[in-house]
Amino acid sequence: LVIDSTVVERNLRRMADYAAEHGLALRPHAKTHKSQRLAAMQLAYGAAGLTVAKVGEAEVMAEVADDLLLAYPAIDAPRTARLARLATRATVRVAVDSLEAAEALDRAAQEEGSTIGILVDVDVGLGRTGVQSAGEALALAQKVAAARSLRLDGILVYPGHASLNAERQEAALAEVGRKLDEVLELWERNGLQAQIVSGGSTPTALRSHRVERLTEIRPGTYIFNDWTQISGGWCSLDDSAARIECTVVSTAVPGQVVIDAGSKTLTSDLCPNDRESGYGHVVEYPEARIVKLSEEHGQVDTTACRRRPALGERVSVIPNHICPCINLQDSVWWRGTDGKLEPLSIDARGRLS
Amino acid sequence: LVIDSTVVERNLRRMADYAAEHGLALRPHAKTHKSQRLAAMQLAYGAAGLTVAKVGEAEVMAEVADDLLLAYPAIDAPRTARLARLATRATVRVAVDSLEAAEALDRAAQEEGSTIGILVDVDVGLGRTGVQSAGEALALAQKVAAARSLRLDGILVYPGHASLNAERQEAALAEVGRKLDEVLELWERNGLQAQIVSGGSTPTALRSHRVERLTEIRPGTYIFNDWTQISGGWCSLDDSAARIECTVVSTAVPGQVVIDAGSKTLTSDLCPNDRESGYGHVVEYPEARIVKLSEEHGQVDTTACRRRPALGERVSVIPNHICPCINLQDSVWWRGTDGKLEPLSIDARGRLS
């Protein structure tokens, strides 16, 4: 897995410029890269802090960032205790969607003598996590505001459902805005403020200014991009910073070649908006299609290609979804501006919960 | 990810007994567990050696085994050089399906002063790798037999296509037998012998005696089993040795709960024979269905359950495909016969090519 530093820098700059232009705080999601070095680059480009999905990621990223948001509903004792401990040395916020999680975090923070900031997770249409109504959001916010060791910081939404296509995205973002208005007006009528209104996801990131209430964004994939972003029209091929360099290991079966990247390298993730496109894009052979993966084999249909890659040839593949691919590597290759490769450690991979 | 030692021992014994009963050598595929300790257990149960998919796995497993088969077509210089080196201190065999791979391995072994055993990979119907005809198998075997630093050891087949259901399996195995007869008769007429005829895959393993020519089998998944094996009828629920212990982290959305296992834990692999079953089996709630995965979230449809799991509750999930799940962990939990948990290192995960 080779990462191009020039493309990374360009991707980081573009998002930082967008956020600055629209007065939005940028809190990149570190689950995409899990690398302290890349997190430090994001902070150098003006990020307000980092987003993480696991407590283990927060612990690793606390070495380079002092402001961390766990965009994940921590409820169990192992998670809440570790978060409360981390909150003694960094600003820690957690998104929660239940009274139980708020109580558990308050208990843990009380025991540790720390304070945990809370964002109330509001479902704006994805249907994954998040309270369902403004009333529930108010009840949870009031609980948090009254808790001894919690601090009500605001609201978190994840408009992941707005990624499918540009047309549906406009409607979905409008609905996000309406839902936020409803929740925030109810909070305001009850004397509660949301200092932070946090939105997320790379495909919607550059349209975040369409949702007026947002104060920050949490894109992750934008640092590398992937075939889902490119085929979805959210960026161009040149914006892809991470590619898998593969070797053709078999050409024995007519009409196909086999590359040494299977599901243990590319993952079985399909493009959500184009499930027939296969398991990644072969840059040098755009007509080729990676039709089937075993764990270490990628079967590439070459019947649409004028010529097929030769045995032993190297080809580059842009994965459908870069985040879980990075998560498979202990270390990747970082291509500097001089073209030289050096190892880049994926520091936070393999961390528990 | 918790592994039950009692079930592992039973699974290992069953396969060892079957192999012994039918005079078959057992060469378990270590890609499933990537653990030196589990490999050593397999050898203690009488395995003749180990199968691996990557040179890095071979290097790690060489610390516990002195007889290794790379069931993967090594052709590039990094792989062939490392294999040739390994062959100076262990018996190393490689399955190849091209003259080019045989030449590359011969060159590397000559440079290193070692000898590499070769199995000719013959496609018996899966259409992934393997020479297509008896004539090609003969030509490759003759090339290998004439090479200075290679040793022609036999044939490798992978009847992965015979896993779909019992009815198709019988027909597929009969076809494997016919193809092997054809190749081996041609070899014999040309004065070549196959000391080893190696077959693979867990679903077909216990029917390997139906293919008379086989001398060894290479099952991998049998050590743990998974939902693909259970739902396919190849084993029972009690034979599942590896489960993901999950916590319910959100119940905010009606009709579903969210568990803390997503695609970075369960992978996006579906059951090949039942693509509608979801992303794993929830043992305590068999009517539940894991319908959607994000990286760290598993959305579980609970509408068919009489009661749904509570927030914070622990549930056990049997993954669809255990091999790539193990590959996501640096360390898993080993439950001893006394019920105590201890860490088990996944020694060979994250190794290159």
Interface residues (C-beta under 8 A of the other chain):
Chain A: K31 A53 K54 Y72 P73 A74 I75 D76 D97 S98 E100 A101 A104 D121 D123 G127 R128 T129 G130 V131 Q132 E136 G160 T247 V249 S250 T251 A252 V253 P254 Q256 V258 D260 S263 K264 T267 S268 D269 L270 K292 S294 E295 E296 H297 Q299 L311 G312 C323 P324 N327 L328 Q329 D330 G350 S353
Chain B: K31 A53 K54 Y72 P73 A74 I75 D76 D97 S98 E100 A101 A104 D121 D123 G127 R128 T129 G130 V131 Q132 E136 G160 T247 V249 S250 T251 A252 V253 P254 Q256 V258 D260 S263 K264 T267 S268 D269 L270 K292 S294 E295 E296 H297 Q299 L311 G312 C323 P324 N327 L328 Q329 D330 G350 S353
